[in-house]
Amino acid sequence: MGITEDEQDRQFMRLAMEQAQLAEQQGEVPVGAVLVKSGEVIAHGHNQVISLNDPCAHAEIQALKAAGKALGNYRLVDCHLYVTLEPCVMCTGALIHARIGRLIYGAHDPKTGVISSVDQITERTYHNHYFDISAGIMGDECSQMLSDFFKRRRTAKRSSRCE
């Protein structure tokens, strides 16, 4: 008896959360991503917008770029992307152009998430590629990681004003 899809999704989401922790250790917003093909991790990434001075260095983009190099192709057909936070419009566009097979994300993003929260870009009829979506996988844990990060950041900011 093999591993269920739900168990596999949780396994890879935990790896994405490890990537998010790396981002936080670097002072970045803790978002992580893992790209999987045929049950194997091909690439991973975490937010690096601050450390790289690159507004495009979101976790998803970092993972897509690494996967393209690893596979020798910018088309990531049959690949699954696990990311801790619902993608923004930039990242969603990249997922469409990369032709991923499936997106699995943890926390919903009520400010910039365009899969289901602020908009539903992937449902637009003008796209030339569509992919399967699984939302809320380990969503509470992913959301808590982000909430804790921003709470610590606000506390540190308040403390620095008082000094």
Secondary structure, 3 states (H helix, E strand, C coil): CCCCHHHHHHHHHHHHHHHHHHHHHCCCCCCEEEEEECCEEEEEEECCCCCCCCCCCCHHHHHHHHHHHHHCCCCCCCEEEEEEECCCHHHHHHHHHHCCCEEEEEECCCCCCCCCCCCCHHHCCCCCCCCEEEECCCHHHHHHHHHHHHHHHHHHHHHHHHC
